């Protein structure tokens, strides 16, 4: 296992300590979140009783393969704890998410969660967000309009492709990866993006993470 993967695994093992008996747990999507699912699978096998809400079809499939019980998000009024990854984070716990294409569900799950724990390897920590392009989920009908609005905000948007066709999210939407350069004021940009019709979610997660657990070397560092 290389250093990044080791750091992801260490962060996941620390994060699952927050999961208690009979809780509703949100499961993130991506290469870091998979370690959480593996650990929770072991805990369920050893007697932990939880119900989980996946943030993507891929996560649902992986959780099912580890016999982790799933529940429909529309059947609950809260989520006790969610553990998810991030593409970038700052020490103020501002995030860019959506590299895996699940940002809409991830943001809904995060918003419903009493605790949102983000896990990451050390490479994901930045002083300013924006080196990683900002994923933006948009309904296909609004693609051109949203692109024009991003240009007006000095962003350069590129439609995400997969095998020569537009990448489709689990909700059958497109993703535009937008380059704003380093973002001086993420909350202000988030507010502007929130005003664009047809844009259903953007990857700026502001005020949602309660804790970030970062694997670094053979230990972890926690940002509260």
Buried (B, 14 or more C-beta within 10 A) or exposed (E): EEBBBBBBBBBBBBBBEBBEEEBBBBBBBBEBBBBBBBBBBEBBEEEBEBBBBBBBEBBBEBBBEBEBEBBEBEEEEEBBBBBBBBBBBBEEBBBBBBBBBBBBBBBBBBEBBEBBBBBBBBEBBBEEBBBBBBBBBBBEEBBEBBBEBBEEEEBBBEEBEEEEEBBBBBEEBBBBBBBBEEBEEBEEBBEBBEEBEBBBBBBBBBEBBBBBBBBBEEEBBEBE
